[in-house]
């Protein structure tokens, strides 16, 4: 937006807050992977896999088990 001279301050603030949120999510995700593997239990939850690449649910449950 600042390239076109349209509300440049708003564009900079939106970019700053977006980068802050993305970096916080990245730090949480990397810490969750490391701590969950280190303690061999769910230390920081990240959710379950979506299973969108499996054609049927039986294949998904066999792969997870």
N, C-alpha and C positions, 0 to 999 in steps of 0.2 A: 504494500500500500504506500510505503514511503517513496517508492520509485515514481509513482504518479503524483506525488505531492498531496495525497488525500489522507488526512488524519495520520501523520507520521508518528505522533506520540502514542496513539492507540496501538498501532502496528508493532511498535517496539515493546510496549508493555505486554501485549498478547504473546509475542515471541518469547519474552523473558519468562513469563509464568508457565508457558507451555514447556519450555526447556527445563524449568525447575521440576515440574511434575514428572516429566519423562525421566530425568536423572534420578529422582527419588524412587520411581518404580524400578528402574534398572538396578539401583543399589539394593533394594528389597529383594528383587529376584535373584541376584547373585549371592546375597547373604543367605537366602533361603536354600538355594542349591547347596552351598557349602556347609551350612549348619545341619541341614537334614541328612546329608551324607556322613558328616562327622559323627553325629549322635545316633545315627541309624534309626531315627524316628521322626515324626513330624514336629519339628521345632518351630518352624515358621510355615504356616499353611499357604499353599499356592493353588489349591484346587485339584480336581481330578482331570484326566485327559478327556478331551471331547469325543474322541473315537470317530471322527468324521471321515477317516480314510478306509474304514472297513465297510464291506457291503452288507453284512448282517451282524446282529448282536452276538451270535454264538462265537464268531471269529474274534470279536473284540474281547469277550470274557475269557477266551482261551489265551489270548495274547497277554492280558493283564495278569492272569493267575499264574 
